[in-house]
Amino acid sequence: MTWEYFYLACFILGLVLCALSLFTGGGHIHGGHFHLGGHTHLHASHGIAKSVHSPASSSVSPINGFTLTAFLCWFGGIGYLLRTHSAFYALPVLLISVISGVAGATLIFWFLASVLLPREHALTSEETEITGVVGRVTGRLLPGNTGEIVYSQLGARRSAPARSEDGSPIERGSEVVVLRYERGVAYVRAWHDMDL
């Protein structure tokens, strides 16, 4: 294997890993968890990385999946270009490629730590609790069957499987209140049936 192929392979590997991260939502498949560098656990979600070491923590290790792929892209790309289009020997090309890779990884780390992470926080159970939430039935809830409700929480539209709490049918479009949430199912009652 020649140096040109080595640099090209590093560049392609880094590019493929970056593309996979982008198109899988930053690792939304269960292979997307990284545990690198100390006690920081990096979790990629919708293209945004969050540190979940502690709820108040907003730190991330400089050596993580994002900076490693950036290093590979810059290292491989610069190395390939210098080996194929310059008169430098192998050692200066390697040195310049490593410096370029570190610079690219540093740029990604700065963006991650300074721009993205300060806007992130871990959700608490109180923020995701749906008991008491008012929602709307998207399909008729029949006795013994599970339907769906939509509701708004934290500025986003969400949905949940739902059943009538007392077994009575609830028509589509009816406004309902979630009385309890068990095993992933919201038990609801129509808003007009509530004793107020």
N, C-alpha and C positions, 0 to 999 in steps of 0.2 A: 504494500500500500504506500502510495506517495503522499507527501505533505499536502498536495492539492486535494486529493481525495479525503484525507483526514479532516481538513478544514471544511470542505464541502459537506461531509457527513455530519460534522458538529453543527453547521448552519442549518441543514435540513432537519436534524433532530430537534433543535431548539425551535425552529419555525413550526414543525408539526405539533410539538407539545404546546406551544402558544395557541395555535389554531384549535386544538382539542379543548384547551381551557376556555377559549372564547365560545366555541360552539356547543359545549356541554354545560354552559352556565357557570363556568369557573370551577367545574368539578362537581356538579350536582349529582353525577353518578357516584356510587359509594367508593370509588377509587380516588375521590377528590379531597381526601383529608391528608394533610401533611403534618408530620410531627418532627420538626427539625430545629436544632439550636436551642438547647436549654429546656425550659419548661413551657415555652410558648407553643400553643396549639393553634395552628393556622387553619381556618376553615374558609374555603372559597364558596361564596354564595352569590349567584347572579352577577358574577364578574367582580364582586367586591369582597375583599378579604377582611375577616374579623378575627380578632384575638379573643378566645374564650377561656383564657386561663383563669380569670376572675371576672365577675360582672363589671367591675369598675376599671378593669385593665384595658388599655388601648395601645399596648406595645406589641411589636412583631419582630421576630428575629431577622437580622439582615440576610441570613442564609435561609431562603425558603423557596418554594416551587416557582414563584414568579421571577425572583432574581436569578435563579439558576437557569431558567429558560432564556432570560434576557442575556445572560453571560454567554450561553452557547451560541445564540444568534449573532451577537456582536463579535465574539471571538472567531467563530467560523467564517462569518462573512468578510471581515477585514483580513483575516489570514488568507482566505482563498483569493481575494482580489490582489493582495500584495504578492502572493506566490505566482500568480498567473500574469500580472501586469506590471511588475516592477523588477528591478535588478538586485533587490536585497537578497541576502543569503538567508538560510533557514533560521539562525538564531535571532537576528534583528526582527524578522517577520514574527517569530514566536513571541518575542518581547512586546512588540507593538500590538499584537493580537490580544495578549493577556491584558495589557493596559486598556485597550478598547473594550474588552469584555467586562472588566471591572467598572469602567466608566458607564457602560450601558446598564449594568446591574445596579449601580449606585443611583442612576437616574430613576429607574423603576422603583427602587426602595424608597427614595425621597418622595416620589409621587404617592406611593402606597402609605407611607407613614405620615406625611404632611398634609395630603389632600383628602385621601379616602378615609383613613381610620379615625380622624377627629370627628367625623360626622356619624360614626357608627356607635351603637351601644347594644348591649345584650338585653333582650326582652325579658321582662319579669312575668311571673304567672298572673299578676294582677292586670297587666296590659293585654294579655291574651285570653282572659276569662270571659266566657260568653253567657254565663248565667245572668239573667236580667236584661239581656240585649233584646231589642225590638228588631224583628226581621220581617221578610215577606216570603210567603210560600210560592215556589216556582212551579210546582205541580200539585195536584189535589192530594191531600193526605187522607188515605183510607184507613179504617181500623185494621191494625195488625200489619200494615205495610209501612215501608220507609220511603220518605220523599226527600225533598231538599228545601232548604231556606237560604235566602241571601240576606246579608246584613252588612252594615258598614262598621269598621273598627280601625282605629288609628289612621283614619283617612283613606283606607283601602276597602274595596268591595270584597267580601269573603262569602264563602258558602259552607254549608255543613249538612250532613244527612240529618233528617228530622223525622220524628214520630209525634203523633198526637199524645199528649200526656194522659188524657182521660179516655182515649180510645174513640172519641167522636171524630167524624170526618171534618176536615177543614178545607175549604175551597181554595183553588188557585188564586193568587193575588191577595189573599187575606193577610192582614197584619197580625203577627204573632209575637208572643213573649217567650223567651227561653226560660223554663223553670228549673231545669237541671240538665247536666251534660254527663252522660255515662257511656263508657266504652266507645267513644267516638260518635255517639248519636245524641242530638239535642232533642229533649222532650219539651214540646211547646204547647201553648194554649192560645186560642184566638184572643186578640186584644179586647174585643167587645165582650168576651165571656169572663173577663177578669173581674173579681169582686173588689171594687175600689171604694 
